[in-house]
Amino acid sequence: MLWLMTRRPHARLGRSCRFSLAIISSLFLGAAVSPTQVLQYKRSTELLIKRYEKLVAEGSLLTSDGWSRASILFDRSDAYPADGEIQLISGPGIIAETQRNGDRAEVETKWGDYYGTIDSHLRYKPPAPDGSIMLVQSFSLVFVHRPRGAAVTAGDSEQWLIKGPLHTRSADIPHAIQYVEAMRDQSNDPEIRRNADKTITALKRFTGCGSASAC
């Protein structure tokens, strides 16, 4: 589940955030999570979401191979959506388990940003004029048990998985720019190429990049 919160302008994607331990612990009301656990991601559920966020930050969900690597973190996933919409986000500042009940758990991420979407025609749609929106995501997790006496195969061990399906591509701004540049260079459609140029120009406002290439 994804929530878009307060609207606030950003000149750059990269930024430095400082939080007191008291503030961090109060962000996850009702969750038995200490500030140390939040910062170090010691829980297996939090580490799972950290692995997923790392793949997003690496631009992995923009390729079929990367999509396959991300899919093993989910209990179900859709086929790679080559023409699907791309969500533009930045990595979260906080990842914390907020609930656990037997084989079910919830993990929330906060202090990331949502920058809009890119559609199949490489058109950029911002969430707000000249800014971004604070992003909060809630992940439902399920603990998968290996059947007693069953043969062990890859991806079949007891583990926490994100309740699927994985069906939406997500990427940070620099990798999205690289993707749009590659799609533009492969296309002979004048409209696609024009859309791509406009999108690249718009996204570079968030990175501080020059006009030559993505950061």
Secondary structure as UniProt FT lines:
FT   STRAND          2..8
FT   HELIX           21..27
FT   TURN            29..30
FT   HELIX           35..40
FT   HELIX           44..57
FT   TURN            58..59
FT   HELIX           60..62
FT   HELIX           64..71
FT   TURN            72..73
FT   TURN            82..83
FT   STRAND          86..89
FT   STRAND          94..101
FT   TURN            102..103
FT   STRAND          104..118
FT   TURN            120..121
FT   STRAND          124..125
FT   TURN            129..130
FT   STRAND          132..144
FT   TURN            148..149
FT   TURN            154..155
FT   STRAND          159..162
FT   STRAND          169..171
FT   HELIX           173..186
FT   HELIX           190..204
FT   TURN            205..208
//
